[in-house]
Amino acid sequence: MKAYIQTNQKNMPYSVNGYVAMKGFEQMGFEIILFKSLDEVLPNMNREDIVVGGIQTVRR
């Protein structure tokens, strides 16, 4: 499975919570994919993939 982690302008997880989630999913063996805009990764996503980001991003 994949975990999509939203990043800020410096290409780092958007918050401390995003960073902690990224590290946890890495330890569980998930493939981590960093993204700035959901539009750039949306076509490649599957229903079972995880999205970690802001409220609007996750709701979309």
mmCIF file of the N, C-alpha and C atoms, coordinates in Angstrom:
data_MODEL
# 
_entry.id   MODEL 
# 
loop_
_atom_site.group_PDB 
_atom_site.id 
_atom_site.type_symbol 
_atom_site.label_atom_id 
_atom_site.label_alt_id 
_atom_site.label_comp_id 
_atom_site.label_asym_id 
_atom_site.label_entity_id 
_atom_site.label_seq_id 
_atom_site.pdbx_PDB_ins_code 
_atom_site.Cartn_x 
_atom_site.Cartn_y 
_atom_site.Cartn_z 
_atom_site.occupancy 
_atom_site.B_iso_or_equiv 
_atom_site.pdbx_formal_charge 
_atom_site.auth_seq_id 
_atom_site.auth_comp_id 
_atom_site.auth_asym_id 
_atom_site.auth_atom_id 
_atom_site.pdbx_PDB_model_num 
ATOM 1   N N  . MET A 1 1  ? 0.832   -1.189 0.000   1.00 0.00 ? 1  MET A N  1 
ATOM 2   C CA . MET A 1 1  ? 0.000   0.000  0.000   1.00 0.00 ? 1  MET A CA 1 
ATOM 3   C C  . MET A 1 1  ? 0.869   1.242  0.000   1.00 0.00 ? 1  MET A C  1 
ATOM 4   N N  . LYS A 1 2  ? 0.242   2.353  -0.337  1.00 0.00 ? 2  LYS A N  1 
ATOM 5   C CA . LYS A 1 2  ? 0.956   3.624  -0.429  1.00 0.00 ? 2  LYS A CA 1 
ATOM 6   C C  . LYS A 1 2  ? 0.375   4.627  0.554   1.00 0.00 ? 2  LYS A C  1 
ATOM 7   N N  . ALA A 1 3  ? 1.235   5.502  1.068   1.00 0.00 ? 3  ALA A N  1 
ATOM 8   C CA . ALA A 1 3  ? 0.806   6.620  1.901   1.00 0.00 ? 3  ALA A CA 1 
ATOM 9   C C  . ALA A 1 3  ? 1.264   7.900  1.213   1.00 0.00 ? 3  ALA A C  1 
ATOM 10  N N  . TYR A 1 4  ? 0.312   8.742  0.889   1.00 0.00 ? 4  TYR A N  1 
ATOM 11  C CA . TYR A 1 4  ? 0.585   10.028 0.248   1.00 0.00 ? 4  TYR A CA 1 
ATOM 12  C C  . TYR A 1 4  ? 0.642   11.086 1.337   1.00 0.00 ? 4  TYR A C  1 
ATOM 13  N N  . ILE A 1 5  ? 1.791   11.771 1.434   1.00 0.00 ? 5  ILE A N  1 
ATOM 14  C CA . ILE A 1 5  ? 2.013   12.760 2.484   1.00 0.00 ? 5  ILE A CA 1 
ATOM 15  C C  . ILE A 1 5  ? 2.128   14.137 1.846   1.00 0.00 ? 5  ILE A C  1 
ATOM 16  N N  . GLN A 1 6  ? 1.264   15.061 2.274   1.00 0.00 ? 6  GLN A N  1 
ATOM 17  C CA . GLN A 1 6  ? 1.301   16.420 1.740   1.00 0.00 ? 6  GLN A CA 1 
ATOM 18  C C  . GLN A 1 6  ? 2.520   17.161 2.291   1.00 0.00 ? 6  GLN A C  1 
ATOM 19  N N  . THR A 1 7  ? 3.173   17.944 1.430   1.00 0.00 ? 7  THR A N  1 
ATOM 20  C CA . THR A 1 7  ? 4.378   18.678 1.831   1.00 0.00 ? 7  THR A CA 1 
ATOM 21  C C  . THR A 1 7  ? 4.152   20.178 1.740   1.00 0.00 ? 7  THR A C  1 
ATOM 22  N N  . ASN A 1 8  ? 5.090   20.911 2.343   1.00 0.00 ? 8  ASN A N  1 
ATOM 23  C CA . ASN A 1 8  ? 5.070   22.365 2.254   1.00 0.00 ? 8  ASN A CA 1 
ATOM 24  C C  . ASN A 1 8  ? 5.964   22.813 1.093   1.00 0.00 ? 8  ASN A C  1 
ATOM 25  N N  . GLN A 1 9  ? 6.262   24.085 1.009   1.00 0.00 ? 9  GLN A N  1 
ATOM 26  C CA . GLN A 1 9  ? 7.071   24.616 -0.091  1.00 0.00 ? 9  GLN A CA 1 
ATOM 27  C C  . GLN A 1 9  ? 8.516   24.114 -0.068  1.00 0.00 ? 9  GLN A C  1 
ATOM 28  N N  . LYS A 1 10 ? 8.987   23.650 1.089   1.00 0.00 ? 10 LYS A N  1 
ATOM 29  C CA . LYS A 1 10 ? 10.357  23.133 1.197   1.00 0.00 ? 10 LYS A CA 1 
ATOM 30  C C  . LYS A 1 10 ? 10.421  21.620 0.966   1.00 0.00 ? 10 LYS A C  1 
ATOM 31  N N  . ASN A 1 11 ? 9.323   21.052 0.491   1.00 0.00 ? 11 ASN A N  1 
ATOM 32  C CA . ASN A 1 11 ? 9.216   19.617 0.217   1.00 0.00 ? 11 ASN A CA 1 
ATOM 33  C C  . ASN A 1 11 ? 9.406   18.757 1.468   1.00 0.00 ? 11 ASN A C  1 
ATOM 34  N N  . MET A 1 12 ? 8.959   19.299 2.590   1.00 0.00 ? 12 MET A N  1 
ATOM 35  C CA . MET A 1 12 ? 8.953   18.580 3.861   1.00 0.00 ? 12 MET A CA 1 
ATOM 36  C C  . MET A 1 12 ? 7.498   18.364 4.253   1.00 0.00 ? 12 MET A C  1 
ATOM 37  N N  . PRO A 1 13 ? 7.186   17.334 5.055   1.00 0.00 ? 13 PRO A N  1 
ATOM 38  C CA . PRO A 1 13 ? 5.795   17.148 5.485   1.00 0.00 ? 13 PRO A CA 1 
ATOM 39  C C  . PRO A 1 13 ? 5.228   18.456 6.030   1.00 0.00 ? 13 PRO A C  1 
ATOM 40  N N  . TYR A 1 14 ? 3.965   18.703 5.748   1.00 0.00 ? 14 TYR A N  1 
ATOM 41  C CA . TYR A 1 14 ? 3.307   19.975 6.018   1.00 0.00 ? 14 TYR A CA 1 
ATOM 42  C C  . TYR A 1 14 ? 3.276   20.365 7.495   1.00 0.00 ? 14 TYR A C  1 
ATOM 43  N N  . SER A 1 15 ? 3.415   19.404 8.388   1.00 0.00 ? 15 SER A N  1 
ATOM 44  C CA . SER A 1 15 ? 3.395   19.694 9.828   1.00 0.00 ? 15 SER A CA 1 
ATOM 45  C C  . SER A 1 15 ? 4.121   18.578 10.572  1.00 0.00 ? 15 SER A C  1 
ATOM 46  N N  . VAL A 1 16 ? 4.264   18.770 11.869  1.00 0.00 ? 16 VAL A N  1 
ATOM 47  C CA . VAL A 1 16 ? 4.863   17.733 12.721  1.00 0.00 ? 16 VAL A CA 1 
ATOM 48  C C  . VAL A 1 16 ? 4.016   16.464 12.648  1.00 0.00 ? 16 VAL A C  1 
ATOM 49  N N  . ASN A 1 17 ? 2.705   16.626 12.637  1.00 0.00 ? 17 ASN A N  1 
ATOM 50  C CA . ASN A 1 17 ? 1.823   15.460 12.560  1.00 0.00 ? 17 ASN A CA 1 
ATOM 51  C C  . ASN A 1 17 ? 2.035   14.696 11.254  1.00 0.00 ? 17 ASN A C  1 
ATOM 52  N N  . GLY A 1 18 ? 2.225   15.417 10.161  1.00 0.00 ? 18 GLY A N  1 
ATOM 53  C CA . GLY A 1 18 ? 2.495   14.778 8.876   1.00 0.00 ? 18 GLY A CA 1 
ATOM 54  C C  . GLY A 1 18 ? 3.804   14.016 8.899   1.00 0.00 ? 18 GLY A C  1 
ATOM 55  N N  . TYR A 1 19 ? 4.809   14.587 9.555   1.00 0.00 ? 19 TYR A N  1 
ATOM 56  C CA . TYR A 1 19 ? 6.115   13.921 9.656   1.00 0.00 ? 19 TYR A CA 1 
ATOM 57  C C  . TYR A 1 19 ? 6.006   12.635 10.476  1.00 0.00 ? 19 TYR A C  1 
ATOM 58  N N  . VAL A 1 20 ? 5.317   12.710 11.604  1.00 0.00 ? 20 VAL A N  1 
ATOM 59  C CA . VAL A 1 20 ? 5.158   11.530 12.460  1.00 0.00 ? 20 VAL A CA 1 
ATOM 60  C C  . VAL A 1 20 ? 4.388   10.436 11.715  1.00 0.00 ? 20 VAL A C  1 
ATOM 61  N N  . ALA A 1 21 ? 3.335   10.820 10.994  1.00 0.00 ? 21 ALA A N  1 
ATOM 62  C CA . ALA A 1 21 ? 2.582   9.842  10.210  1.00 0.00 ? 21 ALA A CA 1 
ATOM 63  C C  . ALA A 1 21 ? 3.474   9.202  9.149   1.00 0.00 ? 21 ALA A C  1 
ATOM 64  N N  . MET A 1 22 ? 4.290   10.018 8.471   1.00 0.00 ? 22 MET A N  1 
ATOM 65  C CA . MET A 1 22 ? 5.186   9.509  7.442   1.00 0.00 ? 22 MET A CA 1 
ATOM 66  C C  . MET A 1 22 ? 6.136   8.456  8.022   1.00 0.00 ? 22 MET A C  1 
ATOM 67  N N  . LYS A 1 23 ? 6.748   8.767  9.160   1.00 0.00 ? 23 LYS A N  1 
ATOM 68  C CA . LYS A 1 23 ? 7.675   7.826  9.792   1.00 0.00 ? 23 LYS A CA 1 
ATOM 69  C C  . LYS A 1 23 ? 6.963   6.547  10.233  1.00 0.00 ? 23 LYS A C  1 
ATOM 70  N N  . GLY A 1 24 ? 5.762   6.671  10.755  1.00 0.00 ? 24 GLY A N  1 
ATOM 71  C CA . GLY A 1 24 ? 5.008   5.494  11.171  1.00 0.00 ? 24 GLY A CA 1 
ATOM 72  C C  . GLY A 1 24 ? 4.662   4.596  9.995   1.00 0.00 ? 24 GLY A C  1 
ATOM 73  N N  . PHE A 1 25 ? 4.208   5.201  8.900   1.00 0.00 ? 25 PHE A N  1 
ATOM 74  C CA . PHE A 1 25 ? 3.879   4.405  7.713   1.00 0.00 ? 25 PHE A CA 1 
ATOM 75  C C  . PHE A 1 25 ? 5.127   3.778  7.106   1.00 0.00 ? 25 PHE A C  1 
ATOM 76  N N  . GLU A 1 26 ? 6.260   4.473  7.153   1.00 0.00 ? 26 GLU A N  1 
ATOM 77  C CA . GLU A 1 26 ? 7.526   3.885  6.681   1.00 0.00 ? 26 GLU A CA 1 
ATOM 78  C C  . GLU A 1 26 ? 7.848   2.626  7.478   1.00 0.00 ? 26 GLU A C  1 
ATOM 79  N N  . GLN A 1 27 ? 7.718   2.703  8.796   1.00 0.00 ? 27 GLN A N  1 
ATOM 80  C CA . GLN A 1 27 ? 8.032   1.564  9.653   1.00 0.00 ? 27 GLN A CA 1 
ATOM 81  C C  . GLN A 1 27 ? 7.098   0.386  9.410   1.00 0.00 ? 27 GLN A C  1 
ATOM 82  N N  . MET A 1 28 ? 5.876   0.672  8.956   1.00 0.00 ? 28 MET A N  1 
ATOM 83  C CA . MET A 1 28 ? 4.927   -0.403 8.659   1.00 0.00 ? 28 MET A CA 1 
ATOM 84  C C  . MET A 1 28 ? 5.086   -0.949 7.242   1.00 0.00 ? 28 MET A C  1 
ATOM 85  N N  . GLY A 1 29 ? 6.041   -0.384 6.482   1.00 0.00 ? 29 GLY A N  1 
ATOM 86  C CA . GLY A 1 29 ? 6.326   -0.912 5.164   1.00 0.00 ? 29 GLY A CA 1 
ATOM 87  C C  . GLY A 1 29 ? 5.557   -0.276 4.013   1.00 0.00 ? 29 GLY A C  1 
ATOM 88  N N  . PHE A 1 30 ? 4.895   0.833  4.274   1.00 0.00 ? 30 PHE A N  1 
ATOM 89  C CA . PHE A 1 30 ? 4.172   1.530  3.211   1.00 0.00 ? 30 PHE A CA 1 
ATOM 90  C C  . PHE A 1 30 ? 5.154   2.232  2.284   1.00 0.00 ? 30 PHE A C  1 
ATOM 91  N N  . GLU A 1 31 ? 4.784   2.350  1.019   1.00 0.00 ? 31 GLU A N  1 
ATOM 92  C CA . GLU A 1 31 ? 5.531   3.188  0.089   1.00 0.00 ? 31 GLU A CA 1 
ATOM 93  C C  . GLU A 1 31 ? 5.089   4.629  0.340   1.00 0.00 ? 31 GLU A C  1 
ATOM 94  N N  . ILE A 1 32 ? 6.047   5.523  0.586   1.00 0.00 ? 32 ILE A N  1 
ATOM 95  C CA . ILE A 1 32 ? 5.739   6.919  0.883   1.00 0.00 ? 32 ILE A CA 1 
ATOM 96  C C  . ILE A 1 32 ? 5.862   7.749  -0.384  1.00 0.00 ? 32 ILE A C  1 
ATOM 97  N N  . ILE A 1 33 ? 4.838   8.533  -0.669  1.00 0.00 ? 33 ILE A N  1 
ATOM 98  C CA . ILE A 1 33 ? 4.847   9.433  -1.818  1.00 0.00 ? 33 ILE A CA 1 
ATOM 99  C C  . ILE A 1 33 ? 4.530   10.826 -1.322  1.00 0.00 ? 33 ILE A C  1 
ATOM 100 N N  . LEU A 1 34 ? 5.475   11.738 -1.518  1.00 0.00 ? 34 LEU A N  1 
ATOM 101 C CA . LEU A 1 34 ? 5.288   13.130 -1.105  1.00 0.00 ? 34 LEU A CA 1 
ATOM 102 C C  . LEU A 1 34 ? 4.628   13.912 -2.237  1.00 0.00 ? 34 LEU A C  1 
ATOM 103 N N  . PHE A 1 35 ? 3.729   14.827 -1.875  1.00 0.00 ? 35 PHE A N  1 
ATOM 104 C CA . PHE A 1 35 ? 3.066   15.642 -2.886  1.00 0.00 ? 35 PHE A CA 1 
ATOM 105 C C  . PHE A 1 35 ? 2.747   17.023 -2.331  1.00 0.00 ? 35 PHE A C  1 
ATOM 106 N N  . LYS A 1 36 ? 2.707   18.011 -3.201  1.00 0.00 ? 36 LYS A N  1 
ATOM 107 C CA . LYS A 1 36 ? 2.308   19.369 -2.814  1.00 0.00 ? 36 LYS A CA 1 
ATOM 108 C C  . LYS A 1 36 ? 0.833   19.593 -3.083  1.00 0.00 ? 36 LYS A C  1 
ATOM 109 N N  . SER A 1 37 ? 0.376   19.149 -4.256  1.00 0.00 ? 37 SER A N  1 
ATOM 110 C CA . SER A 1 37 ? -1.011  19.308 -4.657  1.00 0.00 ? 37 SER A CA 1 
ATOM 111 C C  . SER A 1 37 ? -1.594  17.936 -4.958  1.00 0.00 ? 37 SER A C  1 
ATOM 112 N N  . LEU A 1 38 ? -2.772  17.688 -4.460  1.00 0.00 ? 38 LEU A N  1 
ATOM 113 C CA . LEU A 1 38 ? -3.406  16.391 -4.676  1.00 0.00 ? 38 LEU A CA 1 
ATOM 114 C C  . LEU A 1 38 ? -3.621  16.114 -6.157  1.00 0.00 ? 38 LEU A C  1 
ATOM 115 N N  . ASP A 1 39 ? -3.782  17.156 -6.951  1.00 0.00 ? 39 ASP A N  1 
ATOM 116 C CA . ASP A 1 39 ? -3.991  16.982 -8.390  1.00 0.00 ? 39 ASP A CA 1 
ATOM 117 C C  . ASP A 1 39 ? -2.832  16.252 -9.063  1.00 0.00 ? 39 ASP A C  1 
ATOM 118 N N  . GLU A 1 40 ? -1.616  16.401 -8.547  1.00 0.00 ? 40 GLU A N  1 
ATOM 119 C CA . GLU A 1 40 ? -0.458  15.753 -9.166  1.00 0.00 ? 40 GLU A CA 1 
ATOM 120 C C  . GLU A 1 40 ? -0.418  14.250 -8.928  1.00 0.00 ? 40 GLU A C  1 
ATOM 121 N N  . VAL A 1 41 ? -1.089  13.746 -7.894  1.00 0.00 ? 41 VAL A N  1 
ATOM 122 C CA . VAL A 1 41 ? -1.044  12.315 -7.594  1.00 0.00 ? 41 VAL A CA 1 
ATOM 123 C C  . VAL A 1 41 ? -2.392  11.619 -7.719  1.00 0.00 ? 41 VAL A C  1 
ATOM 124 N N  . LEU A 1 42 ? -3.453  12.374 -7.803  1.00 0.00 ? 42 LEU A N  1 
ATOM 125 C CA . LEU A 1 42 ? -4.807  11.808 -7.831  1.00 0.00 ? 42 LEU A CA 1 
ATOM 126 C C  . LEU A 1 42 ? -5.008  10.743 -8.904  1.00 0.00 ? 42 LEU A C  1 
ATOM 127 N N  . PRO A 1 43 ? -4.504  10.928 -10.139 1.00 0.00 ? 43 PRO A N  1 
ATOM 128 C CA . PRO A 1 43 ? -4.722  9.889  -11.155 1.00 0.00 ? 43 PRO A CA 1 
ATOM 129 C C  . PRO A 1 43 ? -4.049  8.546  -10.828 1.00 0.00 ? 43 PRO A C  1 
ATOM 130 N N  . ASN A 1 44 ? -3.018  8.547  -9.984  1.00 0.00 ? 44 ASN A N  1 
ATOM 131 C CA . ASN A 1 44 ? -2.271  7.325  -9.676  1.00 0.00 ? 44 ASN A CA 1 
ATOM 132 C C  . ASN A 1 44 ? -2.750  6.624  -8.411  1.00 0.00 ? 44 ASN A C  1 
ATOM 133 N N  . MET A 1 45 ? -3.723  7.216  -7.726  1.00 0.00 ? 45 MET A N  1 
ATOM 134 C CA . MET A 1 45 ? -4.150  6.686  -6.435  1.00 0.00 ? 45 MET A CA 1 
ATOM 135 C C  . MET A 1 45 ? -5.149  5.548  -6.585  1.00 0.00 ? 45 MET A C  1 
ATOM 136 N N  . ASN A 1 46 ? -5.107  4.658  -5.583  1.00 0.00 ? 46 ASN A N  1 
ATOM 137 C CA . ASN A 1 46 ? -6.093  3.585  -5.465  1.00 0.00 ? 46 ASN A CA 1 
ATOM 138 C C  . ASN A 1 46 ? -6.936  3.842  -4.228  1.00 0.00 ? 46 ASN A C  1 
ATOM 139 N N  . ARG A 1 47 ? -8.091  3.249  -4.182  1.00 0.00 ? 47 ARG A N  1 
ATOM 140 C CA . ARG A 1 47 ? -9.027  3.483  -3.078  1.00 0.00 ? 47 ARG A CA 1 
ATOM 141 C C  . ARG A 1 47 ? -8.425  3.117  -1.711  1.00 0.00 ? 47 ARG A C  1 
ATOM 142 N N  . GLU A 1 48 ? -7.560  2.123  -1.661  1.00 0.00 ? 48 GLU A N  1 
ATOM 143 C CA . GLU A 1 48 ? -6.996  1.683  -0.374  1.00 0.00 ? 48 GLU A CA 1 
ATOM 144 C C  . GLU A 1 48 ? -5.800  2.509  0.093   1.00 0.00 ? 48 GLU A C  1 
ATOM 145 N N  . ASP A 1 49 ? -5.310  3.434  -0.714  1.00 0.00 ? 49 ASP A N  1 
ATOM 146 C CA . ASP A 1 49 ? -4.167  4.266  -0.344  1.00 0.00 ? 49 ASP A CA 1 
ATOM 147 C C  . ASP A 1 49 ? -4.556  5.265  0.745   1.00 0.00 ? 49 ASP A C  1 
ATOM 148 N N  . ILE A 1 50 ? -3.570  5.666  1.528   1.00 0.00 ? 50 ILE A N  1 
ATOM 149 C CA . ILE A 1 50 ? -3.757  6.602  2.637   1.00 0.00 ? 50 ILE A CA 1 
ATOM 150 C C  . ILE A 1 50 ? -3.316  7.994  2.193   1.00 0.00 ? 50 ILE A C  1 
ATOM 151 N N  . VAL A 1 51 ? -4.071  9.030  2.602   1.00 0.00 ? 51 VAL A N  1 
ATOM 152 C CA . VAL A 1 51 ? -3.690  10.413 2.330   1.00 0.00 ? 51 VAL A CA 1 
ATOM 153 C C  . VAL A 1 51 ? -3.540  11.125 3.665   1.00 0.00 ? 51 VAL A C  1 
ATOM 154 N N  . VAL A 1 52 ? -2.373  11.754 3.865   1.00 0.00 ? 52 VAL A N  1 
ATOM 155 C CA . VAL A 1 52 ? -2.102  12.533 5.065   1.00 0.00 ? 52 VAL A CA 1 
ATOM 156 C C  . VAL A 1 52 ? -1.872  13.970 4.612   1.00 0.00 ? 52 VAL A C  1 
ATOM 157 N N  . GLY A 1 53 ? -2.702  14.875 5.113   1.00 0.00 ? 53 GLY A N  1 
ATOM 158 C CA . GLY A 1 53 ? -2.574  16.272 4.706   1.00 0.00 ? 53 GLY A CA 1 
ATOM 159 C C  . GLY A 1 53 ? -3.558  17.136 5.451   1.00 0.00 ? 53 GLY A C  1 
ATOM 160 N N  . GLY A 1 54 ? -3.762  18.326 4.925   1.00 0.00 ? 54 GLY A N  1 
ATOM 161 C CA . GLY A 1 54 ? -4.719  19.248 5.510   1.00 0.00 ? 54 GLY A CA 1 
ATOM 162 C C  . GLY A 1 54 ? -6.141  18.725 5.379   1.00 0.00 ? 54 GLY A C  1 
ATOM 163 N N  . ILE A 1 55 ? -7.057  19.323 6.104   1.00 0.00 ? 55 ILE A N  1 
ATOM 164 C CA . ILE A 1 55 ? -8.447  18.864 6.125   1.00 0.00 ? 55 ILE A CA 1 
ATOM 165 C C  . ILE A 1 55 ? -9.066  18.870 4.739   1.00 0.00 ? 55 ILE A C  1 
ATOM 166 N N  . GLN A 1 56 ? -8.896  19.956 4.008   1.00 0.00 ? 56 GLN A N  1 
ATOM 167 C CA . GLN A 1 56 ? -9.477  20.032 2.655   1.00 0.00 ? 56 GLN A CA 1 
ATOM 168 C C  . GLN A 1 56 ? -8.897  18.973 1.731   1.00 0.00 ? 56 GLN A C  1 
ATOM 169 N N  . THR A 1 57 ? -7.609  18.729 1.846   1.00 0.00 ? 57 THR A N  1 
ATOM 170 C CA . THR A 1 57 ? -6.957  17.711 1.001   1.00 0.00 ? 57 THR A CA 1 
ATOM 171 C C  . THR A 1 57 ? -7.509  16.330 1.310   1.00 0.00 ? 57 THR A C  1 
ATOM 172 N N  . VAL A 1 58 ? -7.607  15.978 2.566   1.00 0.00 ? 58 VAL A N  1 
ATOM 173 C CA . VAL A 1 58 ? -8.084  14.651 2.959   1.00 0.00 ? 58 VAL A CA 1 
ATOM 174 C C  . VAL A 1 58 ? -9.556  14.474 2.579   1.00 0.00 ? 58 VAL A C  1 
ATOM 175 N N  . ARG A 1 59 ? -10.362 15.489 2.764   1.00 0.00 ? 59 ARG A N  1 
ATOM 176 C CA . ARG A 1 59 ? -11.783 15.378 2.415   1.00 0.00 ? 59 ARG A CA 1 
ATOM 177 C C  . ARG A 1 59 ? -11.987 15.196 0.921   1.00 0.00 ? 59 ARG A C  1 
ATOM 178 N N  . ARG A 1 60 ? -11.117 15.783 0.130   1.00 0.00 ? 60 ARG A N  1 
ATOM 179 C CA . ARG A 1 60 ? -11.232 15.660 -1.326  1.00 0.00 ? 60 ARG A CA 1 
ATOM 180 C C  . ARG A 1 60 ? -10.950 14.235 -1.739  1.00 0.00 ? 60 ARG A C  1 
# 
